[in-house]
Amino acid sequence: MRLARVVGTVVATRKNPKLDGAKLLLAQPVDQAGEATGPTQLAIDGVGAGIGELVLLVLEGRAA
C-alpha cells in the first residue's frame, strides 16, 4: 500500500464493463510529510474520496 493525495477526477467515455459505475481518480503518491514521491496514478475509488483527501493505494493482492 502507498499513501497518496487525490488531485483530480477522470471522465471516461468508454471503459471496461466491469468498471461501470466506478469513480476514477487521479492520485499523487506522497511520503509521510505530504511531499510528492512519484508520478500521478489512476485509481478506482471504492470509498467516496474527494479531491485533496489522503488515501491508501492498494497496488496488488486481494484488496486490489
C-alpha positions as CSV (number, residue, x, y, z in Angstrom):
1,M,0.0,0.0,0.0
2,R,1.1,3.6,-0.7
3,L,-0.1,6.9,0.8
4,A,-1.5,9.3,-1.9
5,R,-3.4,12.5,-2.2
6,V,-6.4,12.8,-4.6
7,V,-5.6,15.5,-7.1
8,G,-8.4,15.1,-9.6
9,T,-11.0,13.0,-11.3
10,V,-11.2,11.3,-14.6
11,V,-14.1,11.1,-17.1
12,A,-14.1,8.1,-19.5
13,T,-16.4,7.9,-22.4
14,R,-15.6,4.2,-22.8
15,K,-14.3,1.8,-20.2
16,N,-14.4,-1.9,-19.3
17,P,-17.9,-3.0,-18.4
18,K,-16.5,-4.3,-15.1
19,L,-15.8,-0.7,-14.2
20,D,-19.4,0.6,-14.9
21,G,-20.4,2.9,-12.0
22,A,-16.9,3.1,-10.6
23,K,-15.4,6.6,-9.9
24,L,-12.0,7.1,-11.4
25,L,-9.5,9.4,-9.6
26,L,-6.0,10.8,-10.1
27,A,-3.8,10.2,-7.1
28,Q,-0.4,11.6,-6.3
29,P,1.7,9.3,-4.2
30,V,3.2,11.2,-1.2
31,D,5.5,10.5,1.7
32,Q,4.6,10.9,5.4
33,A,5.4,14.6,5.2
34,G,3.0,15.0,2.3
35,E,5.7,15.5,-0.4
36,A,5.1,14.0,-3.8
37,T,7.1,10.8,-4.3
38,G,6.3,9.7,-7.9
39,P,4.1,10.1,-10.9
40,T,0.3,10.6,-10.6
41,Q,-1.6,7.4,-10.9
42,L,-5.1,6.4,-12.0
43,A,-7.1,4.9,-9.1
44,I,-10.6,3.4,-8.8
45,D,-12.4,4.9,-5.8
46,G,-14.0,2.4,-3.5
47,V,-14.8,4.7,-0.6
48,G,-16.0,8.0,-1.9
49,A,-12.8,10.0,-1.6
50,G,-12.7,13.6,-2.8
51,I,-10.0,16.0,-4.1
52,G,-7.4,16.9,-1.5
53,E,-8.0,13.8,0.7
54,L,-5.3,11.4,1.7
55,V,-6.0,7.8,0.6
56,L,-4.2,4.5,0.5
57,L,-3.4,3.0,-2.9
58,V,-3.6,-0.8,-3.0
59,L,-1.5,-2.0,-5.9
60,E,-1.7,-5.7,-5.6
61,G,-3.2,-8.6,-3.7
62,R,-6.8,-9.5,-2.8
63,A,-7.7,-6.0,-1.7
64,A,-6.8,-4.5,-5.1
